[in-house]
Amino acid sequence: MSGPAGRLDAVVICGGQWHDFDYARLQLLTLLADHETVRTRVFDDYAGAIPAIDDADLLITYTCNRIPDEAAQRSLTEFLARGGRWLALHATNSAIEPTPPGSPSKYVTPRTMGVLPQLVGSQFLGHPPIAPYRVEITDPHHPLVDGVEAFDAVDELYAAAPADFVATRTRLAREAKGDDPDLAAIV
């Protein structure tokens, strides 16, 4: 899908709430700069990025609480349909709203992201505080994890609603709270 002389047009969308997006943006651009044929355009939201997405070969998103409008959702859908490659990092799949004072929780994760969860494979629902947990490989022969052994991690263990097409293969060594069948743990 690259252009003349192997040129690869990349778009980075990096912005939102609660994270150090300046640091993440710098790291992403530093990694992309190592590749002479990559030309990168950078945005902090989907709103102004539509023409760039329409011309891109590669899309990298590191966002939190950035919800694409209908025009951007169409652009993202068409980007993938024509073979574009999308690396959706961290909280790209999140829509988070504060609750009214006195509510049992501070935030909710409404289903207001349109087609984005179907495009990236899930929608963020929340995470408990950072804590240790064990990651076990449930399909050791899958090419993505071939040769990877079980390991311990200390991080936020995400809860997400997987998209219809996602076949989750997750097993938690730590006891999960609740019995909601729509939830999957995403590390």
Salt bridges, closest charged atoms under 4 A:
ASP9 OD1 - ARG7 NE 2.66
ASP22 OD1 - ARG25 NH1 2.78
ASP45 OD2 - ARG66 NE 3.92
GLU136 OE1 - ARG171 NH2 2.86
ASP139 OD2 - ARG169 NH1 2.83
ASP152 OD1 - ARG134 NH1 3.13
GLU156 OE2 - HIS127 NE2 3.40
